[in-house]
Amino acid sequence: MGRIEYGNGGLGALIYIKASLLEEENTAVLQYHSEHRAFPHETTARPVLSEDQFESYRKLGYDCAKRTFRDAALKSIDIDELEKFAQQLTDLWTPVKNLPPRSCSTHGTEPPVGDAGTDRSC
């Protein structure tokens, strides 16, 4: 999610949704995927899509957006409401954001196991 500041002082929001397949997809979308294993990540180098390919991407995009926004309600297109809506989506998508920080101290203990015996996540 990103905030857009236009040259004329207007504000906007950009929400990027990466298409992904779930078991609950439409039968036609799953059928297209079974025949084209790279779907939905096929190259976009070809400007012309077949009817089946176009329809599969359209339906998948529609379903992804519907699932993404199903639990959030936008009341108006006013910038304050857009920001509240964006925050609501952030809260829905990141339910564990308020976990306490983890302790990274290893004083007096064995080093944490990780890549080559060290944990670089701290």
Steps between C-alpha positions, in 0.01 A plus 500: 500500500632842415399861525504716186556874509407661167663817368174694540488423875256211467552182698430141409569145601654215302417146603696227321342157504711209377286237335519157656298184464299348782308172508174697496561644151248479220509167311592671171795678666626173651457326164706770326770461766508121454573556129740795552708432814665846496161666552450747668865601456532467123714749312333824396741548209230395251247783462225271367324255731280212397137523606551225763813668635336843518189363669706299752704805602188720514310253719800435726559875543134556582498217754828618662367854538168373636680287763741782584231757573217281631561583867553875460245771429574824315245764598602772252783604271604785730877485577443457875270205432754353256768519768270332755416235240870441430567467873208259537646286219845512661351385831314217326805385306751526787324366809826429687652847463477568875706203620761590763856533365697180522809486712819451303735465791709183494727589794599184683324265259582308187473705180159471333484247221456652157698552183854378572427493874396864531160666501509826304137592575598713803 
